[in-house]
């Protein structure tokens, strides 16, 4: 797009209404990966990351990591998920920080 930032509007994001049902199940994942955070300044937690990934799956307009980052900037998403806008660096790092093997049932 020649460096032009593709806009994602709140209307474009699908599935936010389902987060009300899923987020209580994800809450137990909130502290996963925080043991690496010695400074105590982690802004993106695993439960929030999982919610953003679900919105990626529900919303065809969100088709990249940058799209997930843009969705995290929308108030419609921030309120129910309880997060601030996620940086591309945090989202990129999250693949290594949030180890799925620690969440075995």
C-alpha positions in Angstrom: 0.0 0.0 0.0 2.9 2.3 -0.6 3.5 2.9 3.1 0.0 4.1 3.6 -1.5 2.7 6.8 -4.5 0.5 6.2 -7.3 1.5 8.6 -9.3 -1.0 10.5 -12.5 0.4 12.0 -14.5 -0.9 15.0 -17.2 -2.0 12.5 -14.7 -4.2 10.7 -13.8 -6.2 13.8 -16.0 -9.3 14.3 -16.4 -11.6 17.3 -15.9 -9.1 20.2 -19.3 -10.1 21.6 -17.9 -13.7 22.1 -15.0 -12.5 24.2 -17.4 -12.0 27.2 -17.8 -15.8 27.2 -14.2 -16.7 26.5 -12.3 -14.2 28.6 -13.2 -15.7 32.0 -11.8 -19.0 30.7 -8.6 -17.3 29.7 -8.0 -15.3 32.9 -6.0 -18.2 34.4 -3.4 -17.6 31.7 -2.8 -14.0 32.7 0.5 -14.5 34.6 2.0 -17.0 32.1 5.3 -15.7 30.9 5.6 -13.0 33.6 8.4 -14.8 35.4 10.8 -13.3 32.7 9.5 -9.8 33.5 12.0 -8.7 36.1 11.1 -5.1 35.8 7.4 -5.8 36.3 6.3 -3.7 33.3 4.6 -6.2 31.1 1.7 -4.6 29.3 0.6 -7.6 27.2 -0.4 -10.7 29.0 -1.2 -14.2 27.6 -4.9 -14.0 28.2 -5.0 -10.7 26.2 -2.8 -12.1 23.5 -5.1 -15.1 23.1 -8.1 -12.7 22.9 -6.3 -10.8 20.1 -5.6 -14.0 18.3 -9.3 -15.0 18.5 -10.2 -11.7 17.0 -7.7 -12.4 14.2 -9.6 -15.6 13.5 -13.0 -14.0 13.7 -12.2 -10.9 11.5 -11.2 -11.5 7.9 -10.0 -7.9 7.7 -7.3 -8.7 10.3 -4.8 -10.7 8.2 -1.3 -9.9 9.7 0.6 -9.1 12.9 0.3 -5.4 12.1 -3.5 -5.9 11.7 -3.6 -7.5 15.2 -1.7 -4.5 16.5 -4.2 -2.1 14.9 -7.1 -4.0 16.4 -5.5 -3.6 19.8 -5.8 0.2 19.3 -9.6 0.1 19.1 -11.6 1.0 22.3 -14.1 -1.6 21.3 -11.4 -4.2 21.9 -9.4 -2.6 24.7 -12.4 -2.3 27.1 -13.4 -6.0 27.2 -9.9 -7.4 26.9 -8.4 -4.9 29.4 -5.4 -3.9 27.5 -3.7 -0.9 26.1 -2.5 -0.7 22.5 0.0 -3.5 21.9 3.3 -2.7 20.2 4.5 -4.8 17.2 7.6 -5.7 19.4 5.4 -7.0 22.2 3.3 -9.1 19.8 6.4 -10.4 18.0 8.0 -11.3 21.3 4.9 -13.0 22.7 5.4 -16.0 20.5 8.5 -16.8 22.6 7.3 -15.5 25.9 3.9 -17.3 26.1 4.9 -20.9 26.1 1.9 -23.1 25.5 3.5 -26.1 27.2 3.0 -24.5 30.6 -0.8 -24.5 30.1 -1.4 -28.3 30.0 -4.6 -29.4 31.6 
